[in-house]
Amino acid sequence: MGHSILSPWYWLLKLAATFFRGTVYLRRGTERYLRNRPLPSSITREVLRVPSRDKGRSIGVDLYRPAGGAASSTLPVIVNWHGSGYLIPSWGEDREYIVQAVKALGCIVLDCDYRKGPEYPYPSGHNDAEDVVKWVLSQSDRFDVTKVALSGFSAGAALALTSGNKFGPQRISAVSCLYPPVDVAPTPPERPTPYQPRSGIHLKPAIVGLFNSSYVPILSTRQEPKFRIRGLDTSRFPNRLFIACGDVDLLHNTAHKYFEEVKHTEKDKRITWVSVEREEHAWDKMPVTPESVKARDDVYRGMFDNIRASWSG
């Protein structure tokens, strides 16, 4: 159950979301711009519409693959979700990661859209993520469905983790993700001290509150494992997880604590945690120093190594 469009609260959230989205567009461009930036000649893009569980609608997916190969060849696939706070339309934002992934792994990357609040509250986006993975696993004529990995950033990282958990280690090879929200329902703390990030954005408590109120308006629903991640059956995670987060990111400490607990519980799984020095939330999207660019590329290589190892194993 979500917002009633007759509620003044819904329209207040809608107004705040529209203003916030406009600010983001001015800073880094709209989805149309992000998705249509030039690609290297070695990579091609195909626009797909994947069936949704909801009658009469579909989910937008951009398929990236190496150019020059047989169009009918089945390749391993990474399913990726962008960050958004479950509110910001950011489809296409992960272009640098996608280009590097296709080049490094010679695979297909599916960059997936999903519904966001306040127009489409929880679990709309989560359902879209699950529907895309279910569709991919049914497409053995398109993809090597024995080698399916998931990736994501911020809210998209949470979608990768919950989808990987739903389909389990027998069907999902690995998850590689950056700065996932774990247990974000409580009021988040203020900035750490000292606070001297090289790149990224600060997630102010008021912004996190807008994200949560827009996508998960019912307070009790924020305690569901599917939204929080904490509380999921950890044995159902894929056997290889790679997670990285800037060490001054608001989400760092709760995520680090959680994945250390998972590592202790699931001793047969390979779980890699990386704390990235002096980086804030989403530092890899618009790195402003050479050190941030190097940190981004190093972490991306770690994400690819995690996936490559799961496919070779």
ABEGO torsion letter per residue (X at the ends): XBBBAABAAAAAAAAAAAAAAAAAAAAAEBAAAAAABBBBAABBBBBBBBBBABBGBBBBBBBBBBBGBBAABBBBBBBBBBBAGGABBABGAAAAAAAAAAAAAGBBBBBBBBBBOAABBOAAAAAAAAAAAAAAAABAAABBAABBBBBBBEAAAAAAAAAAAAAEAAABABBBBBGBBBGAABBBBBBBOBBBBABEBBBBAAAAAAAAAAABABAAAAABAAAAGBGBBAAABBABBBBBBBAABAAAAAAAAAAAAAAAABAABBBBBBBBBGBBBGAAABBABAAAAAAAAAAAAAAAAAAAAAAAX
